[in-house]
Amino acid sequence: MGTTVAKVLISYDVSAKNPEVKAALQALNYYDNFTIGTSPKVYYLPNTTLWHKSKSSDQAMADMKKVCSDLRVTLEKAVAVKADEFVGL
């Protein structure tokens, strides 16, 4: 299914503890921001959206499920997509 390793974007909703969920994912090298080229401007993703530079969508979803299980929160919904190219504002 989603086994190609590349940049992946994951967006989610959890029942509680979003700061802890986000911190746990960031500890796994997920990011909530990006830069474009050599620009010093930092672009932040929406609050419950992160990206990783070298995971598959299946791996990202597995990370999300494990973090939620470890923190004992309900993962209400999530989507993980390959995101080799994206722009933001």
Buried (B, 14 or more C-beta within 10 A) or exposed (E): EBEEBEBBBBBBEBEEBBEBBBEBBEEBEBEBEBEEEEEEEEEEBEEBBBBBEEBBBBBBBEBBEEBBEEBEBEBEEBEBBBBEEEEEE
